[in-house]
Amino acid sequence: MTAINAPRDKYNAVWIIFFILGLGTLLPWNFFMTATMYFTNRLKSSGSFSLSNQTVNQTDGDPRNVLESKFNNTMTLCAMVPLLIFTCLNSFIHQRIPQKLRISGTLTAILLVFLLTAILVKVEMAPLTFFTITMIKIICINSFGAILQGSLFGLAGMLPASYTTPIMSGQGLAGTFAAFSMICALAIGSELQDSAFGYFITACVVILLAIMSYLVLPRMEYFQHFMENSGARPSAEEENNMDLMEKEKKPVVSLTEDEPKASVSVFNIFKQIWVMALSVCFIFTVTIGAFPAVTVDVSSTVAGDTAWKIYFIPVSCFLLFNLMDWAGRSLTAVCMWPGKDSLWLPVLVVLRVVFIPLFMLCNVEPRHYLPVLFGHDAWYIIFMTLFSFSNGYLASLCMCFGPKKVSPHEAETAGAIMAFFLSLGLALGAAFSFPIRALV
């Protein structure tokens, strides 16, 4: 097939499918985090189990019971460790496990976990039992989610660079949707149990839609073309304008066949993409280091006793972050500056570290060491806008460019490696968030 005869993505169907798959990757977990108040509420003191009766922690004076007070930290640990381990494993073993099994299998497993979670909303159980089951579900969701995310980025890496954008954009919309749902539930005064049940059922519907979309994907002529002709790579100018023309043809084996693919070296690929890999890792280390550990504790200085005091963090922190992050991710569909070989990209990535001290100098409460230099709400909103937009835009650029710095038959592995470093950034950010918050 020549470049002139290359098929087009009719109605942007493949692009839309990748968007839905990106949405299905993170929406379930975002709803899970949105329902944190529901989980902690079910862990409150109860006479049914002795451990939950320890309503006062004698060490730090925390009025909450042991399980409730440890929920967030334990949830972070149970989420990040499996995410990092299984993303790493996927980078090395993805060639030995069929793509269809890795993607449709993990989506199905996540669907079953959320169906169970929705059912358990209506089931009474002892706090310790509920805590244990919840942590097991978190481990399962993030283990399967790591394989799913790595496989999706690897798959997108075999298409033009612009097809990583819908995955990133879908993930950005997932956070926005969850934050908006939280604000709506707060506004209408919904019961925690009803809100949580709605979150989990919505997540199940989205996952089911993602499964159906993936099953349709192999039937798309445009998708088939790049699976059968992985040497077909557009020029940088054509990719930036989403032109679907090929530069050349190098036939390889279709993913739908059982024949082995050309062998690739993970370490040789890393040597070619290390700048992009470390960049995306640093982006998320900085982001998770400040958000939400520091940003969620900023208090409004202008709200007084108005409703803005209640909505300040849900709107200015969570909704604004996810909206601007989504906007940044989506912008790469029409603009990819700086280029994949430009020094400006790693420079801009490193400059983002300035947001950590800026947020630390906002009106974070409680604080012990640093003064408040940016007390007005407007400063916080400006910082959050730039912080979240740069996160989405630069991360999306790195994820798009990484697989395009290697040979076509190495693109899937490169995408999986990029997903691993993204997860590594999340884990490092979570670890650094504790000392960063303590320094305030």
C-alpha atoms as one frame of an Amber mdcrd trajectory, in Angstrom:
protein
   0.000   0.000   0.000   1.494   3.328  -0.993   1.279   6.548   0.929  -1.180
   7.919  -1.600  -3.458   4.912  -1.135  -3.296   4.927   2.663  -6.779   4.761
   4.225  -8.210   7.626   6.230  -9.674   7.474   9.701 -13.301   7.840   8.615
 -15.336   9.986  11.013 -12.275   9.930  13.317 -13.617   6.610  14.564 -10.232
   5.223  15.674  -9.403   8.518  17.421 -12.742   8.395  19.276 -12.190   4.761
  20.291  -8.796   5.608  21.780 -10.445   8.515  23.615 -13.058   6.159  25.111
 -10.321   3.698  26.097  -8.398   6.515  27.797 -11.561   7.540  29.625 -12.162
   3.939  30.678  -8.603   3.680  32.002  -8.885   6.388  34.671 -12.567   7.169
  35.227 -13.117   4.128  37.497 -10.155   5.029  39.709 -11.124   8.718  39.789
 -14.616   7.794  40.976 -13.048   5.488  43.543 -11.001   8.387  44.942 -14.033
  10.710  44.769 -15.876   8.274  47.037 -13.158   8.435  49.731 -15.557  10.138
  52.141 -17.977   7.232  51.711 -15.254   4.700  52.537 -14.006   6.560  55.612
 -17.596   7.050  56.818 -18.130   3.280  56.782 -15.020   2.856  58.917 -16.306
   5.003  61.771 -16.558   3.545  65.257 -18.856   0.612  65.627 -19.479  -1.808
  68.472 -19.283  -4.729  66.070 -15.487  -4.869  66.086 -13.052  -4.090  68.858
 -10.340  -2.511  66.676 -12.716   0.178  65.429 -13.596   1.161  68.976 -10.198
   2.836  69.426 -11.701   6.231  68.798  -8.731   8.228  70.076  -5.173   7.724
  68.927  -3.167   8.329  72.087  -0.032   9.149  70.096  -1.252  12.085  68.031
  -4.646  12.880  69.490  -6.443  12.013  66.261 -10.164  11.782  67.172 -10.806
   9.322  64.356 -10.597   5.556  64.812  -7.530   3.645  63.635  -8.934   2.326
  60.347 -10.449   5.655  59.329  -7.301   7.647  60.085  -5.064   5.222  58.176
  -7.336   4.827  55.156  -5.834   7.488  52.856  -2.211   6.525  53.453  -2.955
   2.829  53.082  -4.985   3.479  49.931  -2.062   5.396  48.387   0.339   2.563
  49.227  -2.000  -0.132  47.878  -2.515   1.894  44.697   1.017   3.022  43.820
   3.015  -0.129  44.581   0.973  -2.486  42.337   0.743   0.230  39.675   4.525
   0.528  39.517   5.231  -3.223  39.701   2.741  -4.278  37.037   3.610  -1.412
  34.678   7.236  -2.540  34.909   6.271  -6.169  34.261   4.175  -5.132  31.278
   7.216  -3.413  29.730   9.107  -6.720  29.673   6.452  -9.387  29.098   3.891
  -7.647  26.865   5.246  -9.424  23.777   4.529 -12.818  25.337   0.876 -12.120
  26.146  -1.635 -11.421  23.337  -2.707  -7.801  23.104  -6.400  -8.710  23.122
  -6.007 -10.581  26.411  -4.068  -7.734  28.022  -6.620  -5.055  27.113 -10.022
  -6.765  27.035  -9.046  -9.067  29.909  -8.002  -6.249  32.235 -11.062  -4.159
  31.331 -13.309  -7.114  32.154 -11.527  -7.695  35.472 -11.879  -4.021  36.442
 -15.576  -4.164  35.491 -16.120  -7.129  37.812 -14.324  -5.351  40.672 -16.559
  -2.286  40.320 -19.706  -4.378  40.081 -18.664  -5.989  43.367 -17.948  -2.546
  44.849 -21.407  -1.290  43.830 -23.066  -4.354  45.381 -21.125  -3.971  48.644
 -22.486  -0.427  49.039 -25.743  -2.075  50.105 -24.129  -4.761  52.287 -23.417
  -4.196  55.979 -20.127  -5.558  57.336 -17.634  -5.013  60.146 -15.218  -2.092
  59.637 -12.082  -4.269  59.565 -13.648  -6.630  57.010 -14.748  -3.675  54.884
 -11.285  -2.096  55.153  -9.539  -5.314  54.105 -11.842  -5.958  51.143 -11.503
  -2.349  49.995  -7.702  -2.514  50.010  -7.755  -5.802  48.097  -9.996  -4.160
  45.484  -7.632  -1.182  45.239  -4.695  -3.536  44.638  -6.649  -5.393  41.945
  -7.859  -2.211  40.198  -4.363  -0.719  40.017  -2.684  -3.980  39.012  -5.066
  -4.512  36.107  -5.076  -0.773  35.365  -1.266  -0.752  35.063  -1.331  -3.503
  32.445  -4.204  -1.785  30.631  -2.526   1.623  30.571   0.830   0.243  29.446
  -0.820  -1.821  26.716  -2.872   1.127  25.435   0.142   3.444  25.198   2.078
   0.667  23.495  -0.725   0.157  20.996  -1.050   3.888  20.332   2.711   4.046
  19.793   2.276   1.979  16.619   0.003   4.646  15.122   0.865   8.299  14.335
   1.913  10.357  17.342  -1.416  12.196  17.377  -3.176   8.982  18.442  -1.596
   9.066  21.888  -3.390  12.385  22.439  -6.919  10.895  22.694  -5.750   8.499
  25.420  -4.258  11.378  27.406  -7.309  13.542  26.724  -9.703  10.776  27.797
  -7.760  10.355  31.041  -7.984  14.103  31.598 -11.748  14.087  31.079 -12.029
  11.253  33.595 -10.695  13.475  36.374 -12.880  16.395  35.288 -16.004  14.219
  35.231 -15.282  12.832  38.698 -14.607  16.294  40.172 -17.793  17.704  38.618
 -19.794  14.771  39.998 -18.404  15.445  43.471 -19.476  19.105  43.290 -22.961
  18.160  42.065 -23.382  15.654  44.895 -22.256  18.336  47.351 -24.689  20.876
  45.885 -27.791  18.662  46.040 -26.912  17.228  49.451 -26.924  13.580  48.367
 -26.416  10.850  50.929 -22.896   9.398  50.848 -24.211   5.917  50.149 -26.333
   7.069  47.205 -23.502   9.142  45.728 -21.017   6.277  45.996 -23.449   3.822
  44.400 -23.957   6.264  41.520 -20.199   6.670  41.067 -19.585   2.936  40.860
 -22.485   2.201  38.495 -21.364   5.039  36.202 -17.850   3.592  36.188 -19.264
   0.180  35.218 -21.133   1.718  32.269 -17.994   3.497  31.029 -15.881   0.342
  31.324 -18.511  -1.624  29.403 -18.456   1.046  26.676 -14.650   0.804  26.549
 -14.812  -2.984  26.131 -17.269  -2.702  23.245 -15.157   0.022  21.630 -12.029
  -2.101  21.795 -13.837  -5.059  20.213 -14.807  -2.816  17.283 -11.278  -1.400
  16.850  -9.735  -4.306  14.839 -12.466  -3.900  12.213 -11.370  -0.350  11.414
  -9.513  -0.189   8.081  -7.261   2.614   9.302  -6.265   0.647  12.405  -5.684
  -2.517  10.359  -3.370  -0.620   8.028  -0.969   0.425  10.789  -1.038  -2.984
  12.451  -0.080  -4.605   9.164   2.327  -1.856   8.069   4.165  -0.698  11.170
   6.798   0.976   9.029   4.192   3.506   7.941   5.078   6.627   9.840   4.025
  10.169   8.917   6.473  13.038   8.923   6.535  15.373  11.921   4.621  18.032
   9.982   1.985  15.534   8.896   1.614  14.188  12.449   1.111  17.661  13.875
  -1.708  18.274  11.410  -3.169  14.779  11.890  -2.461  13.959   8.247  -2.883
  10.232   7.856  -0.421   9.718   4.976   2.546   7.314   5.182   6.178   8.034
   4.388   7.158   4.455   3.552   6.106   0.856   3.883   7.875  -1.828   5.919
   5.653  -4.888   6.243   5.543  -6.661   9.571   3.255  -9.166  11.198  -0.308
  -8.241  12.134  -1.083  -8.228  15.856  -4.043 -10.449  15.208  -1.782 -13.276
  14.024   0.091 -15.689  16.253   3.428 -15.362  14.446   6.284 -13.904  16.530
   7.277 -10.256  16.137  10.822  -9.005  15.623  12.791  -9.204  18.848  13.439
  -5.935  20.640  15.712  -4.899  23.492  14.104  -2.920  26.295  17.441  -1.409
  27.289  18.379  -0.370  23.751  14.990   1.279  23.362  15.424   3.114  26.671
  18.730   4.551  25.415  16.792   6.201  22.597  13.870   7.536  24.642  15.463
   8.229  28.030  14.944  11.992  27.777  11.203  11.571  27.178  10.917   8.821
  29.795  12.669  10.814  32.527  10.752  13.942  31.524   7.327  12.337  31.970
   8.550  10.815  35.246   9.662  14.235  36.527   6.411  15.879  35.413   4.292
  13.561  37.543   6.745  13.564  40.449   6.329  17.334  40.705   2.562  17.173
  40.154   1.763  14.475  42.716   4.313  15.944  45.115   2.125  19.056  45.415
  -1.325  17.859  44.343  -3.330  17.092  46.359  -1.110  16.779  49.461  -0.364
  20.533  49.660  -3.005  22.086  47.412  -5.951  20.489  49.222  -5.000  22.199
  52.510  -5.098  25.745  51.110  -7.856  27.826  52.730  -9.729  30.705  51.174
  -8.936  34.133  52.594 -11.921  35.922  51.040 -14.775  33.453  51.559 -15.738
  34.317  55.132 -18.939  32.445  55.991 -20.177  32.271  52.390 -20.756  29.148
  50.315 -17.411  29.773  48.599 -15.739  28.439  51.757 -17.366  25.046  51.121
 -16.763  25.008  47.366 -13.278  26.600  47.326 -11.270  23.354  47.295 -13.716
  21.260  45.190 -13.810  24.013  42.542 -10.399  25.745  42.710  -8.392  22.619
  43.422 -10.030  19.507  41.979 -12.307  20.821  39.219  -9.885  23.512  38.002
  -6.935  21.116  38.020  -8.771  18.469  36.018 -10.281  20.960  33.556  -6.950
  22.608  32.751  -5.107  19.284  32.727  -7.671  18.023  30.202  -7.245  21.194
  28.139  -3.466  20.756  28.111  -3.682  17.122  27.073  -6.183  17.917  24.327
  -4.145  20.805  22.906  -1.535  18.371  21.579  -4.098  17.279  19.000  -3.506
  20.564  17.151  -0.156  21.811  18.486   3.046  19.928  19.272   5.589  22.554
  20.300   8.384  22.139  21.210   9.423  19.265  18.918  10.587  15.853  20.055
  14.287  16.755  19.616  14.062  20.274  21.048  15.943  21.178  24.231  13.027
  23.393  25.232  10.911  20.371  26.186  13.123  19.060  29.036  13.838  22.661
  30.099  10.115  23.425  30.454   9.653  20.140  32.322  12.348  21.007  34.874
  11.014  24.560  35.323   7.726  23.148  36.651   9.454  22.412  39.962   8.890
  26.082  40.854   5.207  25.296  41.486   6.038  23.315  44.636   7.397  26.312
  46.631   4.711  28.569  45.140   1.936  26.363  46.539   3.792  25.949  49.839
   3.776  29.753  50.215   0.017  29.977  49.683  -2.421  29.962  52.621  -1.850
  26.302  53.545  -3.317  25.345  56.935  -2.044  24.139  59.300   1.527  25.384
  58.747   4.583  25.465  61.008   7.647  26.824  59.218   6.987  28.897  56.098
   5.314  32.323  55.852   2.276  33.041  53.661   3.396  35.149  50.692   0.450
  34.473  48.378  -2.561  34.766  50.637  -5.233  35.915  48.186  -7.344  33.250
  46.474  -6.454  34.708  43.059  -2.795  33.700  43.438  -3.769  30.123  44.213
  -6.116  29.972  41.217  -3.445  31.398  38.858  -0.837  28.919  40.093  -3.287
  26.018  39.802  -4.238  26.993  36.245  -0.624  27.113  35.019   0.360  24.057
  37.084  -2.394  21.806  35.745  -2.270  23.010  32.131   1.504  22.494  31.927
   1.095  19.047  33.484  -1.382  17.919  30.841   0.352  19.515  27.861   3.949
  18.511  28.606   3.028  14.989  29.745   0.981  14.441  26.594   3.854  15.689
  24.429   6.299  13.293  26.077   3.925  10.333  25.755   3.339  11.162  22.071
   7.009  11.658  21.194   8.515   8.720  23.100   7.422   5.907  20.728   8.303
   8.062  17.702  12.003   8.174  18.596  12.450   4.444  17.881  11.986   2.097
  14.949   8.375   1.208  14.092   8.627  -2.399  15.319   9.929  -1.079  18.676
   7.125   1.457  19.133   4.860  -0.756  21.231   7.647  -1.552  23.694   8.624
   2.129  23.811   5.020   3.021  24.680   5.034   0.452  27.479   8.310   1.860
  28.836   6.875   5.380  28.774   3.852   4.136  30.740   6.212   2.621  33.324
   8.034   5.930  33.839   4.693   7.721  34.086   3.752   5.324  36.900   7.184
   5.737  38.478   6.581   9.501  38.545   3.255   8.959  40.288   4.883   6.724
  42.911   7.811   9.100  43.511   5.429  12.044  43.748   3.347  10.224  46.348
   6.497   9.467  48.367   7.831  13.052  48.180   4.432  14.525  49.059   4.903
  13.575  52.738   8.138  15.551  53.364   6.954  18.398  51.122   3.778  18.801
  53.195   5.731  18.477  56.437   8.030  21.358  55.429   5.114  23.783  55.289
